[in-house]
Amino acid sequence: MPKTCGSTPPHVLDAALSLPGAPAYLYDLPALDEHVAAVRRALGATELYYAVKANPDAEVLRVLAGHVDGFEVSSAGEHAHVTGLFPGLPVALGGPGKTDAELRLPHHRIHVESPYELRRLLATGLEADVLIRVNPDLPVEGAALTMSGPFGMDEQGVAECLPLFGDRVRLRGRHSHLASGLDATRLLELAGRLLECDHEEVNLGGGMAVSYAEPESRFDWAAYGAGLEGLRRGRRLRVEPGRALTAYCGYYVTRVVDVKRVRGEAYAILLGGTHHLRTPATKGHDQPRTVLPTGKGPGVIEEPVTFVGQLCTPKDVFARKIVTTVRVGDTVVFEMAGAYAWNISHHDFLMHPKPAFHYLRA
């Protein structure tokens, strides 16, 4: 079956065509396994934690568990999910606004966000190994998203925390995740600044660039890992990527239910929508896609088409004015749907059916 656009691998296209229905998510688990294994090799001695918020799918996590040193969770729900699946793997507990119950959760590391949060942790009477989350005043040029404002502490907050540590609640180091969408060169420059501190353990967060406009352009893990080795100087370094590990393994498969013109512009209406795959609406990009000519209904030939879903909102858009051929009944496979996709979507808006989930296995 020829494709009219996109770069979805042939084995994924074949699997998409064999699905019993749509919309559906399709995860390529062997591809994920290969990718994360390569990342693990590239990082060398740097510890690799996975940020579960990117995609908590259990089958995805099972693949990741074979390569990562631990998981980073940001809620009691994520904690219960991960520890239920992998009771032996280390868990780092992060995120702002932790409840008293969350501060009591067992962990390998807890990332403390404020002096008051640290005092509440001390009040539990439990032992804890802490990384203080620092929000330094550093320029982050070229970032897709900066984690400033309420995240972490400035120098004054850190100074307030330092006298509070002791034998029971121990300061192990610092955590800094300042931005997302940076290439290896820029992220290493930022790491160099963050590692000017005297802490023996530093979590550098995530932020590795993922380009939806150029899916073939991927973060240079080899250069990043080698660069961190040069900055280590005997310290314990950790990174906690999310999107850059799982984005490429996921696909959202749907079908065209209508093709129409409104004031001269062509629209392809798809089953499902951004209540299943919210990523393009959130990020403001055109989701990469492959159109498979499985339909025989009316359509358009090689002209700009906007791909939309079934929701009653003009924001339900997957891609705008893409020059392509599309007909009613065609299958559309959206790529790079393995991170911040289903798990951040507003599932119950309009109460449409939820997508099915399918997995390619070795």
ABEGO torsion letter per residue (X at the ends): XBBABEABBAAAAAAAAABABOBBBBBBAAAAAAAAAAAAAAAEABBBBBBAAABABAAAAAAAAAABAEBBBABAAAAAAAAAABAABBBBBBEBGBBAAAAABBBABBBBABAAAAAAAAAAGBBBBBBBBBBBBBBBBGBABBBBEABEBBAAAAAAAAAABBAABBBAEBBBBABBGBBAAAAAAAAAAAAABABABBBAEBGBBBBAABAABBBBAAAAAAAAAAAAGGBBBBBBBBAAAAAAABBBBBBBABBBBBGGBBBBBBBEEAAABAAAAAAGBBBBBBBBBABABBBBBGBBBBBBBABBBAABBABBGBBBBBBBGBBBBBBGAABGBAAABBAABGGBBBBBBBBBBX
